[in-house]
Amino acid sequence: MTVLSIDFETASQVDLRRTGAFKYSLDPSTRVLCLAYAFDDEAPSIWRYPDPIPALLADHVARRRTVQAWNAGFEIVIWNNVLKRQFAAPDLDHRQVKDTMARAAYWGLPLSLDQASEAANTGHLKDKEGHALMLRMSKPRAVEDDGTVRWWHEEDPEKYQRLCDYCVQDVITERAIADTLPQLPDVEQRTWELDFRINQRGVGVDLDRIRNLERIWKDTQKVLNKKMSDLTGGVVKTVTATAAMFPVLRQHGYPHPDITRPNVLARLKDPACRGTERQMLELRAAGARTSAAKLKAMVDAACADGRIRGMLQYYGAFRTGRWAGRLVQPQNLPRPELDIDGIEAFCAAVEHGLSYDQLGVVYDPAAAVASCLRSCLAAAA
């Protein structure tokens, strides 16, 4: 059986870490820079944009023959959503793909190619200097005042060649790991394929609710910051200014070596915590909630159809094999302090335009917004 190993290098104006691979692949600015590929044990070849796609490559994919890649879900959506936009190319079916990263995770290696290559001891390591160059070239070189986008690969042939060499080395490294490991058991391969379909279908989010909650959270942050500044005479201006906050807390008896959330909550349970220290810690606990980051992550990752794709990672938890969360981290949403009726009543009040002050008569707005995060995940109508 002939196996095709592939690895893409891409560039875009959007941030892959915030959008996830699927939304990234749909953005009009995203383009394929090069593709390294190798059949079986042959030396890898490189395809460069805008050359025609090699016929052997297209034929292999069209005939539904096996393709392998590291973190293959990325390669699939780049092939189907970006490469096909730039060129006529056959569909890459996820059922013909083997994910070397999934195999590595199942057999006890890290999800990082860099770390996995060292752990597998194949003699082929990831090119760390090339990785740094890739991160630079994956973004525009500059965006001019008139909106013109300048790309590294179009203006610096030497760097572009170095990027292609890096891409080839990745194929060599990934293939060496694949050659070292057994295949996934059939049931695990089917589970990976199911995981891909789940992530492609995505999870709906209520963007109107999210934006309304963002408005209240911003007002909440302003109020908390003003209270902190007033309480400390302007020494600590915001509830997130931990460097300025810590010495003031120490002056008022705070005993812990840092102000991470577990230590703050533990100190608030201590009867010895009172006065200015308690007030500062209460403000810190309220303002350090993950609400703002979660709401922003939902907006950043939501596609045009209101669905977030790529929130689960097959075998993402090392050794245990359970799914890990990505992007919005759906497995790590805070437990609501309000019941279902309370959540819906608060959201209805926010949607009717009530202000922070008006909501504060009945609710603790910071806790209420955090309680509503799970309700932002919405089933299809």
matplotlib code that plots the C-alpha trace (Angstrom):
import matplotlib.pyplot as plt

x = [0.0, 1.5, 1.3, 1.6, 3.1, 2.2, 2.8, 1.5, 3.0, 0.4, 0.1, -2.9, -4.0, -5.9, -4.5, -4.8, -4.5, -7.7, -9.8, -9.0, -8.1, -11.5, -12.3, -8.7, -9.0, -12.1, -10.6, -10.0, -6.5, -5.3, -3.1, -0.9, 2.8, 4.2, 3.5, 6.1, 5.2, 6.7, 5.5, 6.5, 10.2, 11.1, 12.9, 10.4, 9.5, 8.3, 5.4, 5.5, 2.7, 1.8, 3.1, 0.5, -0.3, 1.7, -0.4, 0.8, -0.2, -3.7, -4.2, -3.3, -5.8, -8.5, -8.2, -8.8, -5.4, -3.8, -2.5, -0.7, 0.2, 0.9, -2.2, -3.9, -7.1, -5.3, -4.0, -7.5, -9.2, -6.2, -6.4, -10.2, -10.8, -7.6, -5.7, -8.9, -9.6, -6.3, -6.3, -8.5, -7.9, -9.8, -11.4, -9.3, -11.6, -10.8, -11.4, -8.3, -6.2, -4.0, -3.1, 0.5, -0.1, -3.1, -0.9, 1.8, -0.7, -2.2, 1.2, 2.3, 4.3, 3.7, 1.4, 4.2, 6.2, 9.3, 8.9, 7.6, 10.6, 13.0, 11.0, 10.8, 14.6, 14.4, 17.4, 15.2, 14.3, 12.1, 13.9, 13.6, 15.1, 12.9, 9.9, 10.7, 10.9, 7.6, 5.9, 7.1, 6.2, 2.8, 1.8, 2.0, 5.3, 3.4, 0.0, 0.3, -1.9, -3.9, -4.7, -2.1, -0.7, 2.9, 3.9, 7.3, 7.3, 6.7, 9.5, 12.3, 13.2, 15.9, 13.5, 10.9, 13.5, 14.4, 10.7, 10.4, 13.4, 11.8, 8.6, 10.6, 12.3, 8.9, 7.8, 11.0, 10.5, 6.8, 7.4, 10.2, 7.8, 5.1, 7.6, 8.4, 4.9, 2.2, -0.9, -3.9, -6.2, -9.3, -11.6, -9.3, -9.0, -12.8, -12.9, -10.5, -12.6, -15.7, -13.8, -13.0, -16.7, -17.8, -15.3, -16.3, -20.0, -19.1, -21.1, -23.5, -23.1, -25.6, -23.6, -26.2, -26.1, -22.3, -22.1, -24.7, -22.8, -19.5, -21.1, -22.1, -18.7, -16.9, -19.0, -18.3, -14.6, -14.8, -16.6, -14.3, -11.2, -12.5, -13.2, -9.7, -8.1, -10.2, -9.4, -5.7, -5.4, -4.5, -1.6, -3.4, -5.4, -7.0, -8.0, -5.6, -2.5, -1.0, 2.5, 1.2, -1.4, 0.8, 3.0, -0.1, -1.8, 1.4, 1.3, -2.2, -1.3, -1.7, 0.3, 0.6, 3.5, 1.3, -2.2, -3.3, -7.0, -6.7, -4.7, -7.0, -10.1, -8.4, -7.5, -11.0, -12.2, -9.8, -11.5, -8.3, -8.7, -10.6, -10.5, -8.7, -7.1, -10.5, -11.9, -9.0, -9.2, -12.9, -12.4, -9.6, -11.6, -14.5, -12.4, -10.1, -12.9, -12.4, -15.6, -13.9, -11.5, -14.2, -16.6, -13.8, -12.7, -16.3, -16.4, -13.0, -13.6, -17.2, -17.7, -20.1, -22.8, -22.5, -20.7, -17.4, -15.4, -12.4, -13.2, -12.2, -8.8, -8.8, -6.6, -5.6, -5.0, -1.7, -1.8, -5.5, -6.6, -9.7, -10.7, -9.1, -10.7, -9.4, -10.3, -13.2, -12.2, -15.8, -14.8, -13.6, -16.6, -17.3, -20.1, -23.1, -23.9, -27.4, -30.0, -31.5, -34.4, -31.9, -29.6, -32.5, -33.9, -30.5, -29.9, -33.4, -32.7, -29.3, -30.9, -33.5, -30.7, -30.5, -27.4, -24.8, -26.3, -29.8, -28.7, -26.7, -29.9, -30.7, -27.5, -23.8, -23.1, -19.6, -21.0, -24.0, -22.0, -19.9, -23.0, -24.3, -21.2, -22.6, -25.8, -23.9, -23.6, -26.7, -28.5, -29.5, -33.0]
y = [0.0, 3.3, 6.0, 9.7, 11.9, 15.6, 18.9, 22.3, 25.8, 28.6, 32.3, 34.4, 37.7, 35.9, 34.2, 30.4, 30.1, 32.2, 31.0, 27.4, 25.6, 25.5, 29.2, 30.0, 27.9, 29.8, 33.2, 34.8, 35.9, 32.4, 30.8, 27.8, 28.8, 25.3, 21.6, 19.0, 15.4, 12.0, 8.6, 5.8, 6.0, 8.3, 11.6, 14.3, 16.7, 20.3, 22.0, 25.8, 28.2, 28.9, 25.8, 23.3, 20.6, 17.4, 14.9, 12.0, 13.9, 14.7, 11.2, 9.6, 11.7, 11.3, 7.5, 7.7, 6.2, 6.6, 10.0, 10.6, 13.8, 15.2, 16.9, 15.7, 17.6, 20.8, 19.3, 18.1, 21.5, 23.4, 21.0, 21.2, 24.8, 26.6, 24.5, 23.9, 27.6, 28.3, 25.4, 22.6, 19.7, 16.6, 16.3, 14.9, 12.5, 12.2, 8.4, 8.0, 9.9, 8.6, 11.1, 10.5, 12.8, 10.7, 7.6, 9.3, 10.3, 6.8, 5.1, 7.5, 10.2, 14.0, 15.9, 18.3, 17.2, 18.7, 16.7, 13.5, 13.4, 13.5, 10.9, 8.6, 8.8, 8.4, 10.5, 13.0, 16.1, 19.1, 22.1, 24.7, 27.6, 26.9, 26.8, 30.4, 31.4, 29.7, 31.7, 34.9, 34.0, 32.8, 36.5, 39.4, 41.2, 44.5, 46.0, 49.4, 52.4, 51.7, 48.2, 46.5, 43.3, 42.5, 38.8, 37.5, 34.7, 37.2, 39.6, 37.4, 34.4, 33.3, 33.1, 31.3, 28.7, 28.2, 27.8, 25.1, 23.3, 23.4, 21.9, 19.1, 18.4, 18.2, 15.5, 13.5, 13.9, 13.0, 10.0, 8.7, 8.8, 7.0, 4.3, 3.8, 3.4, 0.7, 1.8, 2.9, 0.0, -0.1, 1.1, 4.1, 5.0, 5.0, 7.1, 9.6, 9.8, 10.4, 13.1, 14.8, 14.7, 16.1, 19.0, 19.7, 19.9, 22.2, 23.6, 26.5, 29.7, 32.5, 35.5, 38.0, 36.8, 36.7, 40.4, 41.5, 39.7, 41.3, 44.7, 44.0, 42.5, 45.6, 47.7, 45.4, 45.6, 49.4, 49.4, 46.9, 48.8, 52.1, 50.5, 49.0, 52.3, 54.2, 51.6, 51.7, 55.5, 54.9, 52.6, 49.6, 50.9, 47.7, 44.3, 42.6, 44.7, 41.8, 43.3, 46.5, 44.6, 42.0, 44.3, 46.2, 42.9, 41.8, 45.1, 44.2, 40.6, 38.5, 35.3, 33.5, 33.8, 34.8, 35.9, 33.0, 32.2, 29.1, 31.2, 34.1, 31.9, 30.1, 33.3, 34.6, 31.6, 32.5, 34.5, 36.4, 38.0, 41.3, 45.0, 46.3, 42.9, 41.3, 44.0, 43.9, 40.1, 40.2, 42.7, 40.6, 37.4, 39.0, 40.6, 37.7, 35.4, 33.9, 35.4, 38.0, 35.5, 32.9, 35.4, 36.7, 33.2, 32.4, 35.5, 34.8, 31.2, 31.4, 30.9, 32.9, 30.3, 30.8, 27.5, 26.9, 24.1, 22.3, 22.6, 19.0, 17.2, 13.4, 11.8, 15.2, 14.2, 12.5, 8.9, 8.8, 9.3, 11.4, 14.3, 17.7, 21.1, 23.6, 27.3, 27.9, 25.0, 23.7, 21.2, 24.0, 26.4, 27.6, 26.0, 28.4, 30.1, 30.9, 28.2, 27.9, 30.3, 32.8, 32.6, 33.1, 36.0, 37.7, 37.2, 38.6, 41.7, 42.2, 41.7, 44.4, 46.8, 47.1, 48.8, 47.5, 49.6, 48.4, 44.8, 45.3, 45.9, 42.2, 40.4, 40.3, 41.1, 39.5, 36.2, 36.3, 36.8, 33.8, 31.8, 32.5, 31.2, 27.7, 29.0, 30.7, 27.3, 27.0, 24.0, 24.5, 26.0]
z = [0.0, -1.1, 1.7, 0.9, 3.7, 3.5, 5.3, 4.5, 5.2, 5.1, 5.7, 6.7, 8.2, 10.9, 14.0, 13.8, 17.6, 18.1, 15.2, 15.0, 11.8, 10.2, 10.4, 9.6, 6.4, 5.3, 5.6, 2.2, 3.2, 4.0, 1.3, 0.9, 0.6, -0.1, 0.4, 1.2, 0.2, -0.1, -1.3, 1.1, 1.7, -1.2, -0.6, 0.0, -2.8, -2.5, -4.3, -4.4, -5.1, -7.9, -9.7, -10.9, -8.4, -9.4, -11.2, -9.0, -5.9, -7.2, -8.5, -5.2, -3.3, -6.0, -5.8, -2.0, -1.2, 2.2, 3.3, 6.6, 8.4, 11.8, 13.2, 10.1, 10.7, 9.8, 6.6, 5.6, 6.0, 4.3, 1.4, 1.0, 1.9, 0.8, -1.8, -3.7, -3.7, -5.3, -7.7, -9.0, -6.7, -5.7, -2.2, 0.6, 2.5, 6.2, 6.0, 3.8, 6.3, 9.1, 11.8, 13.0, 16.0, 17.1, 16.8, 18.9, 21.6, 21.7, 22.1, 24.8, 23.0, 23.4, 21.1, 20.2, 17.1, 18.6, 21.9, 20.2, 17.8, 20.8, 22.7, 19.7, 19.3, 15.5, 14.7, 12.9, 14.9, 14.2, 12.8, 15.7, 13.8, 10.8, 13.2, 14.3, 10.7, 9.9, 12.7, 11.2, 7.6, 8.5, 9.0, 6.6, 6.4, 6.4, 5.8, 4.0, 4.8, 1.6, 2.8, 0.5, 2.1, 1.7, 2.2, 3.1, 0.5, -2.3, -1.2, 0.3, -1.9, 0.6, 3.5, 1.3, 0.3, 4.0, 4.7, 2.1, 3.5, 6.9, 5.5, 3.9, 7.3, 9.0, 6.6, 7.3, 11.0, 10.9, 8.7, 11.0, 13.9, 11.9, 10.9, 14.6, 15.9, 15.4, 13.6, 15.7, 16.5, 14.2, 16.9, 17.7, 14.0, 13.8, 16.9, 15.4, 12.2, 14.4, 16.3, 13.0, 11.9, 15.3, 15.0, 11.4, 12.5, 15.3, 18.2, 17.8, 19.9, 20.6, 19.4, 20.3, 23.9, 23.9, 22.8, 25.4, 28.1, 26.9, 27.3, 30.9, 31.6, 30.4, 32.6, 35.5, 35.0, 35.0, 38.3, 39.9, 38.7, 40.1, 43.5, 43.6, 42.7, 45.3, 47.9, 47.4, 46.8, 43.2, 43.9, 42.3, 39.3, 38.1, 39.5, 37.1, 38.1, 40.1, 40.4, 42.0, 44.1, 45.7, 47.9, 49.1, 50.1, 52.0, 53.9, 55.1, 56.2, 53.1, 53.8, 50.4, 48.0, 45.1, 44.2, 42.0, 42.2, 44.5, 47.1, 46.9, 47.5, 50.3, 52.0, 51.7, 53.7, 56.5, 59.3, 59.8, 56.4, 56.9, 56.3, 53.3, 52.5, 52.3, 50.1, 47.8, 47.5, 46.9, 44.1, 42.7, 42.8, 41.0, 38.3, 37.7, 36.4, 33.0, 31.7, 29.4, 27.9, 27.3, 25.7, 23.4, 22.5, 21.4, 19.2, 17.7, 16.9, 15.6, 11.9, 9.8, 10.5, 14.2, 14.9, 16.5, 15.0, 16.5, 20.3, 21.0, 20.7, 20.3, 22.9, 24.1, 27.7, 28.0, 29.1, 30.1, 26.5, 27.2, 25.0, 25.7, 25.1, 22.6, 21.7, 24.1, 26.3, 26.7, 29.4, 31.6, 31.7, 35.3, 37.2, 37.4, 40.6, 39.3, 38.5, 35.0, 35.7, 37.2, 34.1, 31.7, 33.7, 33.9, 30.1, 29.3, 31.5, 29.7, 26.3, 27.2, 27.7, 31.5, 32.7, 35.2, 37.9, 37.3, 37.2, 40.4, 42.4, 42.0, 40.9, 41.4, 37.7, 37.7, 39.1, 36.9, 33.7, 34.6, 35.3, 31.8, 29.9, 29.4, 28.1, 25.2, 23.7, 21.6, 19.9, 16.3, 15.9]

ax = plt.figure().add_subplot(projection="3d")
ax.plot(x, y, z, "-o")
ax.set_aspect("equal")
plt.show()
